[in-house]
Amino acid sequence: MIPWNSITAGCGRAISLIRTYVYTPIRTSLGPHDRGVDARQFVDDLVVTAIGHNRAVAAKAGRVSSLLIAQLEAKGCVLSTKTVVIASSKAIRINLLRILKAKGYDLQGSWSARDLGVDTAAGRRRTTKVQSNRVGKSLIRAGRIHRMAKLVRASRKLNLSGTLPQALWGVQIRGLAPSWIRKLRAALAQSVFTSSFAGTSTTATIHLTFGASVDPAISAPRSVLLYFLQRLFECPNLCEYIGTLWQSTVRRLTLSSNMWGCVTGPVSATIATLLSMHWKPRRPNIWEDQTGQVFVLDPNESLAQAAQVIQHRLAEQVWQRAVSYTHLRAHETKANL
């Protein structure tokens, strides 16, 4: 099979054909001694991940990457100029770039990159440039829908297919800080605001219009927690692997004055989400809510049951905050009178 042009937009067979075309280079580039090295593909995006220590991991990643690039070029593929090398330390990144350059591949290095529309920094730093831009654009889109909804009421449903998917893309990896959630909820409520919702709280406006599951204060934390739980279901031994990391991350986030500024990946995002809910993340599979009730992950239970519990708890908290705020406003009004 020899391709003569690039991917055709909208082609239903493109994904299957690309997988078939690059399968052999990916598989043959990984040798039997390359433990800790993996090559993953999403359509025409490829990423080589290596886990190890210092020079050993750089040598493995360099060998696999150079072999993969050579085999892809031999099949007529073109290496993108956006290809970048990131690592958990500067020394490893420099060493890997030196190895690749010696093999004829002069790539650029960076401490962060964009992977499938999500910021990544090898778990070392928190980078939210892409996420911030995306959420900002979604707020602009919500404003446009608001102006359109004044003329065509049904157009406010565009938030479900435009505003929210754009804002919440990749939220499972690093979560969404409460400040962004508040801005997104305000924009969402404003975009559907009409005279019939005059005097109605943001929570009531969103829930009455779209439903509770659409509320960013519910959907964003739920996505983070369910993503982590799904990983636990798929890998029962994960609790043992990340036990020490979990405890140290809990202490670091609890003591930090800027908790969300310390979130660098799914584990810290899960912990920060639980702490924002006023839950206690005892262990990766043991969580305690604000009432003292303990939830223990049971591998025999389904993920759907966990989703129902999380959805219910988040909805309760959202409404409790809405009621508290309404009471506070009522007391302020009485005081002014």
Disulfide bonds with the S-S distance in Angstrom:
none
